[in-house]
């Protein structure tokens, strides 16, 4: 059977984004429209559905990397900070948005806390959710 690893990441994230919009537990907080996603960014995200895109990407990342903590996710969603004439340096992403999104995904039943030192992992419901969408994309 086709899983989330076997389909194109961009197509999977787009499909998961549309399905996450239907889940009532996942709603962007009021401050999400004004907050940058990383110290390395100059402006807040311009997409109106950025919260759902990040949620879909987060689910895929948990599917691929297994139990993962917020700090590791901050590293993944970071970027290069431009510093003018000085050389650019890598910076980690913002943690508050990731933490809030993980809490919402937990409330929806897609994610659960792993052992204390491991972070969060997908539940069987979350894995089935991604696999069903991936299977639907592979049939098209």
C-alpha positions as CSV (number, residue, x, y, z in Angstrom):
1,X,0.0,0.0,0.0
2,X,1.1,3.5,-0.7
3,X,2.1,5.6,2.3
4,X,3.0,9.2,3.0
5,X,6.6,8.5,2.1
6,X,5.8,7.5,-1.4
7,X,3.9,10.5,-2.7
8,X,5.2,14.0,-3.6
9,X,5.5,16.1,-0.5
10,X,4.0,19.3,-1.9
11,X,0.9,17.4,-3.2
12,X,0.5,15.7,0.2
13,X,0.8,18.9,2.2
14,X,-1.8,20.6,0.0
15,X,-4.2,17.7,0.4
16,X,-3.7,17.5,4.2
17,X,-4.1,21.3,4.4
18,X,-7.5,21.1,2.9
19,X,-8.6,18.3,5.3
20,X,-7.2,20.1,8.3
21,X,-9.5,23.1,7.5
22,X,-12.4,20.8,8.2
23,X,-11.2,19.8,11.7
24,X,-12.8,22.1,14.3
25,X,-10.0,21.8,16.9
26,X,-7.4,23.3,14.5
27,X,-7.9,27.1,14.4
28,X,-5.2,29.8,14.0
29,X,-4.9,32.0,17.1
30,X,-5.4,35.7,16.8
31,X,-1.7,36.5,16.9
32,X,-0.8,34.1,14.1
33,X,-1.4,36.7,11.4
34,X,1.2,39.0,12.9
35,X,3.9,36.7,14.1
36,X,7.0,35.7,12.1
37,X,7.6,32.0,11.8
38,X,11.3,32.4,12.5
39,X,13.9,35.0,13.6
40,X,15.4,34.6,10.2
41,X,12.3,35.9,8.5
42,X,11.7,39.5,7.8
43,X,7.9,39.5,7.6
44,X,5.0,37.3,8.8
45,X,3.8,34.6,6.4
46,X,1.7,36.1,3.5
47,X,-0.6,33.0,2.9
48,X,-4.0,33.4,4.4
49,X,-4.0,29.6,5.3
50,X,-0.4,29.4,6.6
51,X,-1.5,27.8,9.9
52,X,-3.0,24.8,8.0
53,X,0.0,24.5,5.7
54,X,2.3,24.4,8.7
55,X,0.1,21.9,10.4
56,X,0.1,19.7,7.4
57,X,3.9,20.0,7.1
58,X,4.2,19.2,10.8
59,X,2.1,16.0,10.5
60,X,4.3,14.9,7.6
61,X,7.4,15.6,9.5
62,X,6.2,13.6,12.5
63,X,5.3,10.8,10.1
64,X,8.8,10.7,8.6
65,X,11.0,11.4,11.7
66,X,9.0,9.6,14.4
67,X,9.0,11.0,17.9
68,X,10.3,14.5,17.7
69,X,10.5,17.4,20.1
70,X,9.7,21.1,19.7
71,X,13.4,22.0,19.7
72,X,14.2,19.6,16.8
73,X,11.2,21.0,14.9
74,X,12.5,24.6,15.5
75,X,15.7,23.5,13.9
76,X,13.9,22.1,10.9
77,X,11.7,25.2,10.4
78,X,14.5,27.7,10.9
79,X,16.6,29.4,8.2
80,X,19.4,31.7,7.4
81,X,19.4,35.1,9.1
82,X,20.7,37.8,6.9
83,X,22.9,40.2,8.8
84,X,23.7,42.9,6.3
85,X,27.4,43.0,5.4
86,X,28.2,40.2,7.9
87,X,27.9,36.6,6.8
88,X,24.5,35.0,7.2
89,X,24.0,32.5,10.1
90,X,21.5,29.8,10.6
91,X,18.7,30.5,13.2
92,X,16.0,28.3,14.6
93,X,12.3,28.8,14.0
94,X,9.8,30.2,16.4
95,X,8.7,27.7,19.0
96,X,5.4,29.2,20.2
97,X,3.5,28.6,17.0
98,X,4.8,25.0,16.7
99,X,3.9,24.3,20.3
100,X,0.4,25.6,19.9
101,X,-0.1,23.7,16.7
102,X,1.1,20.5,18.3
103,X,-1.4,21.0,21.1
104,X,-4.2,21.5,18.6
105,X,-3.2,18.4,16.7
106,X,-3.2,16.5,20.1
107,X,-6.7,17.7,20.8
108,X,-7.8,16.5,17.3
109,X,-6.3,13.1,18.1
110,X,-3.6,13.0,15.4
111,X,-0.6,13.5,17.8
112,X,0.3,12.2,21.2
113,X,3.1,12.8,23.7
114,X,5.8,10.1,23.6
115,X,8.1,9.4,26.5
116,X,9.3,12.5,28.4
117,X,12.5,12.9,26.5
118,X,11.2,12.0,23.1
119,X,8.7,14.7,22.3
120,X,5.6,13.9,20.2
121,X,4.6,11.2,17.8
122,X,1.7,10.3,15.5
123,X,-1.2,8.3,16.8
124,X,-2.6,5.4,14.7
125,X,-5.4,7.8,13.8
126,X,-2.9,10.4,12.5
127,X,-1.0,7.8,10.5
128,X,-4.2,6.4,9.0
129,X,-5.2,9.9,8.1
130,X,-2.0,10.6,6.2
131,X,-1.9,7.2,4.6
132,X,-5.5,7.5,3.3
133,X,-4.7,10.8,1.7
134,X,-1.5,9.6,0.2
135,X,-3.3,6.6,-1.2
136,X,-5.9,8.9,-2.8
137,X,-3.2,11.0,-4.3
138,X,-1.4,8.0,-5.8
139,X,-4.6,6.8,-7.5
140,X,-4.9,10.2,-9.3
